[in-house]
């Protein structure tokens, strides 16, 4: 016991083993208790139990309670001994570490001591604690390395057999511990041993990813030390050692990783990431060996990891001991086989880890290998799948390196289309090219661009850049121009075939400005683009295309997040102009036309077509074979011509000389009553080989500002036509003239001699016109060629709104043309009219002859001038403001001054429906001829004579009798009627009926005779009555009689006879006899 207790860090335990036969007797005699208790009493110290009891051949076996107690006591003793040993070693290590700077201190001794602690942890399966000890040893080694105190290491090492290819994770390859104890271990062996012990602990902990990470760090940090001592090493030792170390780590970790991946699928991604890096590190050693041995060229990407200071004279590789490397270096095929195998494994790991960009690099290396082996088809396939991804990531330098080889391969394979695309990609990254390379590829582009089989589209940037500068549409210019600048970033001039700028809008939806066959010099170039389409409106710049052969550079201006570029276009100042409006003369009741005016201006038209396209629902153009037009030449002569209309409503235009004008009417049909219609006008015309187009969308107002109501008053031989004219809206109208045109049935016998008026008609006000009409006789039917079925009431007028707007337009146009801005008049006036003239009080103007304009609003004007260049916008704003300052009101005098002499006068023809046939009766009350008057209350016999007229009756009904009713409208306050007040009778044309009546007047004085009306009993027959006695008055006289009355005092005397003048019975008369005469 003394010997055992004298040893440090050890624990002891007494095991008392009893004979199974003595079990019962001993127990009976009490021997068990006395002997075992004695031992326990002698050797147990304090509460620590040092004795354990066992029985030989226990029937319960290992599961017995005695054995369980024994095993637990053994574990406790072992752990206690382990704790003591750990504490002792830690104390010794701490003490030795504190003596680091004292003379005689030895790192190897310190390492052996601390490694003993690590091995103790390892024996107890405390791998994490053991790893910590090895990590601390590594940290202390680097501290010694920084202090340059490596005297305990004999030399760097690496000169033993198979040092370049031995397993880096095999810590038993050499007797490293013995070498350390003898202080003769080399730095190379020491670091390999320490790394192997760390990885051993990590593998036991199943921390495979950490093994890869530490391996990569260890290899990369140890390479500089190997390079510093390469003179003492065999040729290619570094490459062989790195390759062997990487492959050894992969081979050792893969079996463990497979087990871990089966249990944890999330382990696969990070594992493959670190594995791919180790494989790529091994493959790079193959790159270096391939370049040094002549299997690969000394160019990127193979030579980028070579030491530039290394000697270019490559020795033989016979000194290395890695057999796989030696086999790979024996031939190109073997080398390529290993190269492809390693690269493929790395790519698969990168793909499995989701690091696709890292995998691209390996793909590029494979493509470069195929390229140098002249396997261009395979190289191009890989290059094309890789390069575009570098372009997406803006890795231009790497992209160019691959593109150069890809382009050369495509050129050798005669794939011109693909070659041009690669050249374009290189020129896109021209800043990463030398000047000679940029010039070479620019020449290659121009040389091959016309050999393309199909078109190629590429963005302008970064080879070119363009911007829209301004729009030019001065009055002296033939057509509108758009100025653009294009900057050529190449050092060589380019000759392009066409440059086109596409604008999008409403009518038309697309306008293209272009210029052809120009030279694009290096730097900034300015070009003015024109279009064959003349249109007006706001357009958005959509795209610009520059074509060189089948190569098209394109720039889009309407991408998401990009501010739109809006351009305001006006119609070309001197090219053909067409307009659509309502005709000056409108005839209601007939099919209505649009008035189309085509002005050639400075254009010469050899042939052309006019197409009107309705933009409103229900509006259709009428189809006709020919359309009549009036051609007015420059000298003012006119002639009528017929133009052909096709099934699609396209009208062929004649040849036009400059300044010619063509006017025509195109009829339309509409199922809806609209106030205005929108019409798209397209004129396609040519002048020799040049083709042009005019497009415009006009809103044509078709509202009629006047309305009429008519009434007819029949007489025996004539009709009085009463026409009432009123405003059809809220705007006053100035009536300039009126007349009534006869029809084929009626002639106008009497109308006002004044045909020219100057009458202002206000809303809710009527103007009445009365005309006398007579039927045309057979004698004068053919005197005048009158084919109108109805009489027409013609009115000449001009709305007050038109007067004011015309004068404002003339003043504003004059001001704009004085500053050479007349081309903007149509647009500016339209906006000014909408913004400032819509609230003018035209009724006040009609009364006071003064129209007050709204105040100038600079912000409002600026809002509709946003899409012009700054200079033009400022000039227009100043001119509009000056106009409103000078003309706060428009007077009648100004209207007459600025209204042109040829200003159109509008006219409307209203067809009026006057009945052609009618049943006309003449009714007359015949009174006695011998009486000077009638006596009140006396019956007057009279006769009602009713005669049916034959003047208004048609020939087929001359002998047809019909039933009628006369009706006498008696005013019972004035008359009493004896006879039939209403009577049904039968009459036919020319027949006279008489009816006897008696009228009794009830009042004295002049009384109107009762009116008489004759009507038909049939609901569908209307009969008119001419009452001869209409408004006739007759004098009614009072009676004159003599009467005698006998009057007695206090007695009422009743009248003996009826009298119209009897006194009231309530009246008391004096007692006398009187004679009254009345």
PyMOL commands that set and color helices and strands:
alter all, ss='L'
color gray80, all
select helices_A, chain A and resi 2-6+22-29+31-43+61-63+65-98+107-123+127-146+176-181+187-204+208-228+230-232+237-263+267-292+323-330+332-353+356-372+376-392+396-412+416-428+430-432+435-451+800-818+822-836+842-848+858-863+870-886+892-898+955-957
alter helices_A, ss='H'
color red, helices_A
select strands_A, chain A and resi 14-18+51-55+456-459+464-472+481-488+494-504+510-520+523-530+533-534+537-548+551-556+566-569+577-582+585-587+593-599+607-614+619-621+626-632+638-644+650-653+661-670+676-687+690-701+706-714+719-727+733-741+746-750+756-761+766-775+791-799+850-852+889-891+906-912+919-926+934-935+939-948+962-969+975-978+982-987+992-1001+1005-1008+1011-1016+1023-1027+1033-1037+1042-1045+1074-1077
alter strands_A, ss='S'
color yellow, strands_A
deselect
rebuild
show_as cartoon
